[in-house]
Amino acid sequence: MTTATCYRQQIVRAVTGWAPAITWSVTNSDLLDRICARLVDAERAFEILRAKGYGRPGLLLHEVAATIPDKVSK
């Protein structure tokens, strides 16, 4: 599993180039932290859905979510 810190470093590197992420200052650190936390949550949700048998390898998270049946009323 990728951690929020790993996502943060990958995002900073993607925006600033391949210099170490620690050498760049981030203007809105709180926002970047929230984005990274959401990425970690989305990855975990994807793992849970796949472990429960939804979707198939190669699908994106929204495609796996679409395979979940609608709530059936009793």
C-alpha positions as CSV (number, residue, x, y, z in Angstrom):
1,M,0.0,0.0,0.0
2,T,1.2,3.5,-0.9
3,T,1.3,5.9,2.0
4,A,0.2,9.5,2.0
5,T,3.9,10.5,2.3
6,C,4.7,8.5,-0.8
7,Y,1.9,10.2,-2.7
8,R,3.0,13.6,-1.5
9,Q,6.5,13.0,-2.8
10,Q,5.3,11.7,-6.1
11,I,3.0,14.7,-6.6
12,V,5.7,17.2,-5.8
13,R,8.2,15.5,-8.1
14,A,5.6,15.3,-10.9
15,V,5.1,19.1,-10.6
16,T,8.6,20.2,-10.0
17,G,10.7,17.6,-11.8
18,W,12.9,14.8,-10.3
19,A,14.7,16.9,-7.7
20,P,14.1,15.6,-4.2
21,A,10.6,16.6,-3.0
22,I,12.1,17.9,0.3
23,T,14.0,20.7,-1.6
24,W,10.7,22.4,-2.7
25,S,8.3,24.3,-0.5
26,V,4.6,23.6,-0.9
27,T,2.3,26.7,-0.9
28,N,-0.7,24.9,0.6
29,S,0.5,22.0,2.6
30,D,-2.9,21.2,4.2
31,L,-4.5,20.8,0.8
32,L,-1.8,18.6,-0.5
33,D,-2.1,16.5,2.7
34,R,-5.9,16.1,2.2
35,I,-5.4,15.1,-1.5
36,C,-2.8,12.5,-0.4
37,A,-5.1,11.1,2.3
38,R,-8.0,10.8,-0.2
39,L,-5.7,8.9,-2.5
40,V,-4.8,6.5,0.3
41,D,-8.5,6.1,1.1
42,A,-9.4,5.4,-2.5
43,E,-6.7,2.8,-2.8
44,R,-7.9,1.0,0.3
45,A,-11.5,1.1,-0.9
46,F,-10.4,-0.4,-4.2
47,E,-8.5,-3.2,-2.3
48,I,-11.6,-4.0,-0.2
49,L,-13.9,-4.1,-3.2
50,R,-11.6,-6.4,-5.1
51,A,-11.1,-8.7,-2.0
52,K,-14.9,-9.0,-1.8
53,G,-15.0,-10.2,-5.4
54,Y,-16.2,-7.1,-7.2
55,G,-14.7,-6.1,-10.6
56,R,-11.8,-7.8,-12.2
57,P,-8.1,-7.1,-12.7
58,G,-7.4,-4.1,-14.8
59,L,-10.5,-2.1,-13.9
60,L,-10.3,1.4,-12.5
61,L,-11.9,2.2,-9.1
62,H,-15.0,3.8,-10.6
63,E,-15.4,0.8,-12.9
64,V,-15.2,-1.6,-9.9
65,A,-17.7,0.6,-8.0
66,A,-20.1,0.3,-10.9
67,T,-20.1,-3.5,-10.6
68,I,-21.7,-3.3,-7.1
69,P,-25.4,-4.1,-7.3
70,D,-27.9,-1.6,-6.3
71,K,-29.5,-2.0,-2.9
72,V,-32.3,-4.5,-3.1
73,S,-35.3,-3.8,-1.0
74,K,-37.0,-6.6,0.9
